Every structure is written in structure tokens, then in C-alpha cells.
Amino acid sequence: MDTKLIPTLNNMGWMIAQQPDLYTEAFIEYARTAEKPVLEVGAAYGVAAPRILQQGGRVIVNDLDARHLDTLYQQTPENLRENLQLLVGSCVDEIEITAGSLAAILCGRVFHFFDSATILQCLKRFAHWLEPNGKIFIVADSIYHGMNEPIFSHFLARKAAGETNAGRVSLLDNPRLAVQPHRDEILAAMPEYFHFIDIETMAGFFNQTGFLVQQASYFPAHYYYEVSLWDGREGVGLIGVKI
Ligand SMILES: C[S@@+](CC[C@H](N)C(=O)[O-])C[C@H]1O[C@@H](n2cnc3c(N)ncnc32)[C@H](O)[C@@H]1O
């Protein structure tokens, strides 16, 4: 079966079902060497967590929707469940984690649902939860996402004007989405507003919240269908080190 994406149950888009991006891979690799647990935020049914458990690591898995976490628990072999902790609730203002208790955090394809103030709030919380030199791995939809292509000049104008949320777009009147045969279905399966992300802005947020940028790039979002693709830079990833 060639399903690339699995729908979330709370209309928050889809979870990657196949080979993930290089930043998620880097998080899984980093978890191998971690002495403290790692956290996967906004995981849906868990992208990295099953592989981290298989390699013997301890992982806390967070999502807004308890049904996603329940599915992950049911799919986890019994002998690995003692290394899995489930944490339902919003990473913005609900879940609590002991300060300095985590080695690394993956937040995959969640930040493009948040405005700048919310991203900053999350990053501050992540910094608080991480051990010194702990790492964050962020993956999101970039400003080169296919649905931003026909309106890219608008983004550039907002950015040039110094708007705080320059990447914010409503998908309701999106020209690329408008001509899709399943437009209404697609719209119903995700939030109306997206905040497409550029490296410069996100790197600034890292520095404001106590992280050095270790790596950052745009990459082809091979996990998406045609409607979301543009020029091979649809995904954006950053790795940050807590200073
Ligand atoms: C597009 S899916 C991404 C799933 C997975 N991380 C991936 O990369 O495929 C977004 C997920 O983030 C979760 N989410 C959205 N806002 C959240 C929040 N404030 N706190 C925790 N999880 C959140 C949703 O419930 C959903 O499962």
C-alpha cells in the first residue's frame, strides 16, 4: 500500500506514514546516545517513537488527542511499553515536564499551525524541559509549500513590511486548493490558517529563546501529494542546541 499520510482524528492534518525527513531521522539517531528520555511533541500516532522504543530508548509522546496516543499504546509491543510515556494535552500551555529532564525534543509538522507568539512560548517551554546542551528538532511546512506558490508575492510584501506573522495564510480562498477536486474534504481535515515558516524567522526565534542553530535547511517534502509541492523546498527543518 502506498499511503503516504494517515489522517489525524482531530482534523489537524495528517501523520507521515512512510520514510520521514532527515531531521526526524537525526532525532531518532540522537536518541540512541541519550541518557535521559526524549520527547515527541504533536506526534499524532508517533512518527519517531516506535523506532526509538525498538532501539531501546525511553520516549515521552505528546499529542492533543488521546485517541492518537491510545492507538500508539495498542500498537506498541508489550515488552517495550515500560519505556513509553504518554502525555495528552497542549504543548503550549497544558503539559508539564520536569525542568532539565529531557535529552531532546522533536516537534514535527506542528509549528505551521501556530502564530509567532505561540511558537515562542513553546520554544521557551522546550528550553526549560531540556538538559544543558539538549537539542530540539523542528520540522514544519515552509514558505515554499505548494499552497503558498500562487500567493508568494503577498508573503514577500508582508515580510518586507516587517509583519510579525508574515507567513500566515487562510486556506479557505487559496487559489491552488480552489481547483482541487477534493477541496472541501482537504479543507475539513486541517485548520483554516497556516503559518508557513522561513529559516530566517525561525532561527531568530531559536536565538530569542536560548537555542543556537546547529543545522537548518529546506528539503523536498516527499511525504506530500502534488497539491502541496512546489520546487523541492516545501519542508523546513532546524536543529537547535540549548545554551
Ligand atoms: C500534521 S500532524 C503531525 C503529526 C506528526 N508529528 C507528523 O509529523 O506526521 C499535527 C499533530 O499535532 C497535534 N497538535 C496540534 N496542536 C498541538 C498542541 N498544541 N499540542 C500538542 N499537539 C498538538 C495534532 O493533534 C496532530 O496530531
Ligand as a Chemical Component Dictionary entry (heavy atoms), coordinates in Angstrom:
data_LIG
# 
_chem_comp.id                   LIG 
_chem_comp.type                 NON-POLYMER 
_chem_comp.pdbx_formal_charge   0 
_chem_comp.three_letter_code    LIG 
# 
loop_
_chem_comp_atom.comp_id 
_chem_comp_atom.atom_id 
_chem_comp_atom.alt_atom_id 
_chem_comp_atom.type_symbol 
_chem_comp_atom.charge 
_chem_comp_atom.model_Cartn_x 
_chem_comp_atom.model_Cartn_y 
_chem_comp_atom.model_Cartn_z 
_chem_comp_atom.pdbx_ordinal 
LIG C1  C1  C 0  0.043  17.396 10.969 1  
LIG S1  S1  S 1  0.008  16.347 12.419 2  
LIG C2  C2  C 0  1.743  15.894 12.516 3  
LIG C3  C3  C 0  1.924  14.523 13.110 4  
LIG C4  C4  C 0  3.381  14.065 13.133 5  
LIG N1  N1  N 0  4.171  14.849 14.065 6  
LIG C5  C5  C 0  3.995  14.125 11.753 7  
LIG O1  O1  O 0  4.998  14.833 11.563 8  
LIG O2  O2  O -1 3.483  13.441 10.854 9  
LIG C6  C6  C 0  -0.135 17.537 13.748 10 
LIG C7  C7  C 0  -0.357 16.901 15.125 11 
LIG O3  O3  O 0  -0.082 17.898 16.109 12 
LIG C8  C8  C 0  -1.021 17.782 17.156 13 
LIG N2  N2  N 0  -1.116 19.105 17.808 14 
LIG C9  C9  C 0  -1.611 20.253 17.294 15 
LIG N3  N3  N 0  -1.533 21.243 18.173 16 
LIG C10 C10 C 0  -0.956 20.719 19.297 17 
LIG C11 C11 C 0  -0.639 21.235 20.570 18 
LIG N4  N4  N 0  -0.888 22.498 20.882 19 
LIG N5  N5  N 0  -0.079 20.404 21.490 20 
LIG C12 C12 C 0  0.175  19.104 21.172 21 
LIG N6  N6  N 0  -0.119 18.556 19.977 22 
LIG C13 C13 C 0  -0.687 19.354 19.049 23 
LIG C14 C14 C 0  -2.304 17.352 16.477 24 
LIG O4  O4  O 0  -3.202 16.726 17.381 25 
LIG C15 C15 C 0  -1.782 16.419 15.381 26 
LIG O5  O5  O 0  -1.777 15.084 15.818 27 
# 
loop_
_chem_comp_bond.comp_id 
_chem_comp_bond.atom_id_1 
_chem_comp_bond.atom_id_2 
_chem_comp_bond.value_order 
_chem_comp_bond.pdbx_ordinal 
LIG C1  S1  SING 1  
LIG S1  C2  SING 2  
LIG S1  C6  SING 3  
LIG C2  C3  SING 4  
LIG C3  C4  SING 5  
LIG C4  N1  SING 6  
LIG C4  C5  SING 7  
LIG C5  O1  DOUB 8  
LIG C5  O2  SING 9  
LIG C6  C7  SING 10 
LIG C7  O3  SING 11 
LIG C7  C15 SING 12 
LIG O3  C8  SING 13 
LIG C8  N2  SING 14 
LIG C8  C14 SING 15 
LIG N2  C9  SING 16 
LIG N2  C13 SING 17 
LIG C9  N3  DOUB 18 
LIG N3  C10 SING 19 
LIG C10 C11 SING 20 
LIG C10 C13 DOUB 21 
LIG C11 N4  SING 22 
LIG C11 N5  DOUB 23 
LIG N5  C12 SING 24 
LIG C12 N6  DOUB 25 
LIG N6  C13 SING 26 
LIG C14 O4  SING 27 
LIG C14 C15 SING 28 
LIG C15 O5  SING 29 
# 
